[in-house]
Amino acid sequence: MMRPVIGTIATRIVVMGANLLVFMVAGHRLGTVGLSEISLVVLGITFILLFNNVVGGGALVYLAPRYPLRRLLLPAYVWAVITAGVASVVLHVLPLVPERFIWHVVGLAFLQSLYTTHFGVLLGHERIRTYNLIVVMQALMLLIMFLVLVFRSPSPDTSAYLWASFAAFIVTLLLSTAALVRRRPLLTEAATGSVWSALFRYGGLIQVANFLQLLNYRLVYYLIEAFRGTAALGPYAVATQLAESAWLAPKSLGMVLYSKVSNTPDVTRQRDLTLSVAKAAVAFSMVVLLVLLLLPEPLFRLLFGDEVRGLPSLILLMAPGIVAMAASQAFSHYFSGVGLVKHNVIGSGIGLCITVGAGCLLIPIHGTAGAAATASLAYSGATLYQAIVFLRSTGTALRMLWYTAADGERIARLWKSAWER
């Protein structure tokens, strides 16, 4: 299992690097308005995918080894068409994305819905290497096409990103389709009953948690646009991308922890591994944030454009919440591993309430600084709830949150056992 984990980390690094390069070029060539519009387009697609993934998302990973491929793909494709149709109506009613981009967003979300379905099947069949390869190719294709379009035009605009996304998404769909056709794995378990019922049952609760968490992460984008205008969103979106790079290792560690907790009946070992991963995640995130805060602001302006200012102060305001959410990666995967997903839903709901309350109070007065403080409060509130429930449900003393030498040994054993599997 260690090779897939390392491959997944490497994939995330490449994708994150490609996305940052896109933001850098957009900052120089399109300015803060272009950055803001790209951020809203991406967010609009993400919202549509949240509803599509009730059927075509994480549930497929679990169900792929249990149902014939054709029984899974047909419902997922039908649901993708339904989701796209509903989204085209909703986006004309709710101003979630600029009106001139609505059909682009719906089209891109539909393409992504199709290949996300394929990704779920690939992961369910443990074809992680193929999945990682296609994801890397998509990120590089998007970057290359965006560079070509944005530098060939004397006056580029956001449409360069849209057409680059269409090219990358179509290639991804073709590659993922070819990957499914090339190999048809045997079923490891013959399931009976309605596929629709199974998809909604397994996907519904997961997507409720994901939906609330996305709002917790990104609702401030819309609040910034509403209270401060589109141009103000660009620098905040860049600061968010940079700060969230501190979650790279915590998310990867969380994936390993999820697998281990799910297969470990020993409650004490589950607790100790979760504590060790939480501490390692916090330490890593603090190191990344420290590096970002030590970088001079002129360097950020050089990389992302002269209009992108104030990034260090925004990252500093976000830092407490970013560190808290790094620990949340451990708690969230622990609750998923022991079948207590409801606590992830409740934690995300608490964070969302804080986002709405603090955002409406702070953003009109303090702008993007208020948004950064809002995010920090929301992330910290959600993690605090998870931590309290974890401590109480596992009988963990508060002093056990402090670092010990045994934590390093547990992390080493965790990675070693992952390699052996």
WOWOFEN-V745595 format. One record per residue. N is the residue number from 1. PHI is phi in whole degrees, 0 to 359 (none if undefined). OMEGA is omega in whole degrees, 0 to 359 (* if undefined). D_LAST is the distance of its C-alpha to the last C-alpha in Angstrom with 2 decimals. Layout:
BEGIN
N|PHI|OMEGA|D_LAST ; N|PHI|OMEGA|D_LAST
END
This chain:
BEGIN
1|none|184|4.99 ; 2|295|180|7.48 ; 3|299|175|9.73 ; 4|300|180|10.47 ; 5|295|179|11.19 ; 6|298|178|13.44 ; 7|297|179|14.93 ; 8|293|177|15.74 ; 9|298|179|17.40 ; 10|298|178|19.31 ; 11|299|180|20.37 ; 12|295|178|21.71 ; 13|295|180|23.58 ; 14|296|181|25.21 ; 15|296|179|26.15 ; 16|297|179|27.50 ; 17|297|179|29.46 ; 18|296|179|30.91 ; 19|296|178|31.95 ; 20|295|177|33.60 ; 21|296|176|35.46 ; 22|299|179|36.71 ; 23|295|178|37.97 ; 24|298|181|39.57 ; 25|295|179|41.44 ; 26|298|179|42.40 ; 27|298|181|43.76 ; 28|283|188|45.98 ; 29|267|184|47.08 ; 30|249|180|47.13 ; 31|77|184|47.78 ; 32|293|178|46.79 ; 33|295|178|47.96 ; 34|298|177|45.68 ; 35|301|181|42.70 ; 36|295|181|43.58 ; 37|295|177|43.96 ; 38|298|180|40.61 ; 39|298|179|38.98 ; 40|290|177|40.79 ; 41|297|180|39.82 ; 42|298|181|36.10 ; 43|293|177|36.49 ; 44|298|177|38.45 ; 45|298|181|35.77 ; 46|297|178|33.15 ; 47|297|179|35.39 ; 48|297|181|35.80 ; 49|293|177|32.06 ; 50|302|180|31.62 ; 51|282|177|33.74 ; 52|297|187|32.35 ; 53|284|170|28.77 ; 54|300|178|29.83 ; 55|253|188|29.42 ; 56|260|184|27.81 ; 57|245|188|25.14 ; 58|299|180|22.11 ; 59|299|181|23.03 ; 60|296|180|22.31 ; 61|299|180|18.59 ; 62|284|188|18.60 ; 63|272|184|21.30 ; 64|304|179|20.43 ; 65|284|189|18.44 ; 66|249|181|21.29 ; 67|233|174|24.44 ; 68|300|185|25.97 ; 69|304|183|25.96 ; 70|296|180|29.74 ; 71|287|178|29.91 ; 72|272|187|27.78 ; 73|292|183|29.34 ; 74|300|177|32.97 ; 75|300|181|32.87 ; 76|295|179|30.93 ; 77|293|179|33.54 ; 78|299|180|36.41 ; 79|295|178|35.17 ; 80|297|178|34.90 ; 81|294|179|38.56 ; 82|299|181|39.63 ; 83|299|180|37.95 ; 84|297|179|39.58 ; 85|296|178|42.94 ; 86|296|181|42.83 ; 87|297|180|41.75 ; 88|296|177|44.70 ; 89|281|183|47.03 ; 90|299|183|45.48 ; 91|291|174|45.45 ; 92|280|180|49.17 ; 93|263|181|49.83 ; 94|260|183|47.60 ; 95|280|181|47.87 ; 96|280|178|44.15 ; 97|225|176|44.47 ; 98|306|189|47.62 ; 99|302|183|49.57 ; 100|289|181|49.74 ; 101|254|188|45.94 ; 102|301|184|45.40 ; 103|290|175|45.10 ; 104|296|181|42.90 ; 105|297|179|40.50 ; 106|297|180|40.54 ; 107|297|179|39.99 ; 108|294|179|37.09 ; 109|295|178|35.48 ; 110|296|177|35.94 ; 111|300|181|34.27 ; 112|292|177|31.34 ; 113|299|181|31.15 ; 114|293|183|30.81 ; 115|282|172|28.07 ; 116|294|174|26.19 ; 117|301|178|26.19 ; 118|297|179|24.71 ; 119|298|179|22.02 ; 120|300|179|21.09 ; 121|293|179|20.78 ; 122|300|179|18.72 ; 123|293|178|16.17 ; 124|296|177|16.36 ; 125|266|177|15.55 ; 126|60|176|12.53 ; 127|265|186|14.84 ; 128|291|180|14.12 ; 129|298|178|15.46 ; 130|297|178|18.64 ; 131|301|181|19.05 ; 132|299|181|18.86 ; 133|297|181|21.28 ; 134|293|179|23.75 ; 135|297|178|23.75 ; 136|296|180|24.56 ; 137|297|177|27.26 ; 138|297|181|28.75 ; 139|298|181|29.09 ; 140|290|178|30.67 ; 141|296|178|32.91 ; 142|299|180|34.16 ; 143|298|183|34.92 ; 144|297|181|36.72 ; 145|295|179|38.77 ; 146|296|179|39.72 ; 147|299|181|40.90 ; 148|298|184|42.93 ; 149|291|186|44.57 ; 150|284|180|45.29 ; 151|266|177|46.88 ; 152|280|182|48.83 ; 153|266|177|50.68 ; 154|291|179|53.47 ; 155|224|184|52.89 ; 156|291|175|49.30 ; 157|220|185|48.24 ; 158|296|180|45.27 ; 159|300|177|45.60 ; 160|298|178|43.95 ; 161|291|181|40.69 ; 162|297|181|41.11 ; 163|290|175|41.68 ; 164|296|178|38.87 ; 165|294|177|36.56 ; 166|301|180|37.96 ; 167|298|181|37.27 ; 168|294|183|33.67 ; 169|290|179|32.96 ; 170|295|178|34.60 ; 171|298|179|32.63 ; 172|298|178|29.37 ; 173|298|180|30.48 ; 174|295|181|31.34 ; 175|294|180|28.08 ; 176|292|176|25.97 ; 177|296|179|28.33 ; 178|299|180|27.99 ; 179|295|179|24.18 ; 180|289|182|24.54 ; 181|292|186|27.31 ; 182|294|183|25.60 ; 183|219|178|22.83 ; 184|242|184|23.05 ; 185|294|174|19.87 ; 186|287|177|20.52 ; 187|288|176|20.45 ; 188|270|183|17.80 ; 189|203|182|20.41 ; 190|272|182|24.15 ; 191|265|177|25.58 ; 192|238|178|29.32 ; 193|98|184|31.66 ; 194|289|176|32.59 ; 195|293|180|30.13 ; 196|302|180|32.29 ; 197|298|180|32.02 ; 198|295|181|28.24 ; 199|296|180|28.03 ; 200|291|182|30.53 ; 201|294|182|29.11 ; 202|279|184|25.57 ; 203|273|187|26.75 ; 204|299|183|29.87 ; 205|294|178|28.77 ; 206|301|183|26.04 ; 207|286|173|28.76 ; 208|298|179|31.27 ; 209|297|180|29.07 ; 210|295|180|28.41 ; 211|296|179|32.13 ; 212|297|180|33.30 ; 213|291|177|30.94 ; 214|298|176|32.16 ; 215|299|177|35.70 ; 216|300|181|34.86 ; 217|283|197|33.68 ; 218|238|179|36.33 ; 219|300|180|39.41 ; 220|298|176|41.04 ; 221|303|181|41.24 ; 222|290|177|43.72 ; 223|294|177|45.50 ; 224|298|180|46.04 ; 225|297|182|47.39 ; 226|291|186|49.62 ; 227|266|186|51.07 ; 228|235|178|51.01 ; 229|95|185|50.88 ; 230|296|185|48.44 ; 231|299|182|48.97 ; 232|290|184|47.74 ; 233|288|184|44.30 ; 234|306|180|43.38 ; 235|300|179|43.01 ; 236|294|179|41.16 ; 237|297|178|38.62 ; 238|295|179|38.03 ; 239|300|179|37.71 ; 240|296|179|35.15 ; 241|301|181|33.03 ; 242|292|182|33.19 ; 243|297|182|32.55 ; 244|287|173|29.53 ; 245|297|177|27.86 ; 246|291|179|27.15 ; 247|266|184|24.55 ; 248|301|179|22.30 ; 249|290|178|19.89 ; 250|305|179|20.40 ; 251|292|179|19.35 ; 252|292|176|16.13 ; 253|298|179|15.40 ; 254|298|178|16.46 ; 255|298|179|13.95 ; 256|294|180|11.03 ; 257|299|180|13.29 ; 258|304|179|13.98 ; 259|298|184|10.55 ; 260|290|181|10.40 ; 261|297|181|14.06 ; 262|298|184|13.92 ; 263|249|181|11.79 ; 264|243|181|13.68 ; 265|284|183|17.14 ; 266|287|183|18.45 ; 267|298|180|20.82 ; 268|296|179|21.45 ; 269|293|176|17.87 ; 270|301|181|17.68 ; 271|297|184|20.93 ; 272|296|179|20.14 ; 273|295|180|16.98 ; 274|297|178|19.11 ; 275|299|181|21.97 ; 276|295|179|20.11 ; 277|294|178|18.68 ; 278|300|180|22.22 ; 279|293|178|23.82 ; 280|295|180|21.66 ; 281|297|179|22.36 ; 282|297|181|26.04 ; 283|298|181|26.30 ; 284|296|182|24.86 ; 285|297|179|27.13 ; 286|293|178|30.11 ; 287|295|180|29.68 ; 288|298|180|29.57 ; 289|295|178|32.57 ; 290|298|178|34.46 ; 291|299|180|34.15 ; 292|298|182|35.40 ; 293|286|178|38.27 ; 294|277|180|39.37 ; 295|287|181|39.86 ; 296|287|181|43.56 ; 297|300|177|44.68 ; 298|304|178|46.50 ; 299|294|178|43.17 ; 300|296|179|41.97 ; 301|293|177|45.28 ; 302|295|184|44.94 ; 303|282|189|41.50 ; 304|250|179|42.15 ; 305|110|187|45.92 ; 306|292|181|48.93 ; 307|282|182|49.03 ; 308|271|185|45.65 ; 309|234|175|46.73 ; 310|79|182|45.74 ; 311|297|181|41.96 ; 312|303|181|41.57 ; 313|292|178|43.43 ; 314|293|179|41.41 ; 315|297|179|38.08 ; 316|299|178|39.50 ; 317|293|179|40.46 ; 318|283|192|37.03 ; 319|308|181|35.21 ; 320|302|179|35.24 ; 321|290|178|33.84 ; 322|297|178|31.17 ; 323|295|179|29.98 ; 324|299|181|30.16 ; 325|290|174|28.14 ; 326|297|176|25.41 ; 327|295|180|25.12 ; 328|298|178|25.32 ; 329|302|178|22.00 ; 330|289|182|20.43 ; 331|297|181|22.90 ; 332|298|181|22.62 ; 333|289|174|18.87 ; 334|296|181|19.37 ; 335|298|177|22.18 ; 336|295|183|20.32 ; 337|292|180|17.43 ; 338|256|176|20.10 ; 339|79|180|22.34 ; 340|246|183|25.05 ; 341|299|182|25.29 ; 342|303|180|29.06 ; 343|287|173|28.93 ; 344|291|178|27.51 ; 345|296|181|30.43 ; 346|296|179|32.93 ; 347|300|178|31.78 ; 348|295|177|32.10 ; 349|296|177|35.45 ; 350|298|178|36.70 ; 351|300|180|35.81 ; 352|295|178|37.63 ; 353|300|178|40.72 ; 354|295|180|40.83 ; 355|301|181|40.47 ; 356|294|183|43.43 ; 357|294|182|45.60 ; 358|291|181|45.08 ; 359|297|180|44.93 ; 360|293|180|48.25 ; 361|272|189|49.78 ; 362|270|186|48.48 ; 363|294|178|48.09 ; 364|299|183|51.77 ; 365|269|189|52.91 ; 366|250|176|50.39 ; 367|64|183|48.87 ; 368|294|175|45.48 ; 369|297|176|45.51 ; 370|295|178|45.86 ; 371|294|179|42.97 ; 372|296|178|40.70 ; 373|295|177|41.84 ; 374|300|179|41.27 ; 375|300|181|37.65 ; 376|297|178|37.10 ; 377|296|182|38.74 ; 378|294|180|36.82 ; 379|298|181|33.35 ; 380|294|179|34.33 ; 381|296|179|35.77 ; 382|297|181|32.72 ; 383|291|179|30.41 ; 384|300|177|32.98 ; 385|300|181|32.91 ; 386|300|181|29.12 ; 387|296|180|29.28 ; 388|297|179|32.13 ; 389|296|180|30.45 ; 390|298|181|27.23 ; 391|299|182|29.36 ; 392|288|185|31.48 ; 393|287|181|28.91 ; 394|257|181|26.74 ; 395|67|183|29.80 ; 396|272|176|28.85 ; 397|285|182|31.75 ; 398|301|182|32.74 ; 399|295|181|32.61 ; 400|286|175|28.83 ; 401|284|179|28.57 ; 402|281|184|29.77 ; 403|288|175|27.52 ; 404|225|179|26.75 ; 405|297|181|25.18 ; 406|295|180|22.53 ; 407|297|179|21.23 ; 408|298|179|20.23 ; 409|294|179|18.43 ; 410|294|178|16.47 ; 411|298|179|15.52 ; 412|298|179|14.43 ; 413|293|179|12.24 ; 414|299|180|10.79 ; 415|292|180|9.97 ; 416|295|179|8.81 ; 417|294|177|6.30 ; 418|296|178|5.26 ; 419|295|183|5.41 ; 420|294|178|3.79 ; 421|280|*|0.00
END
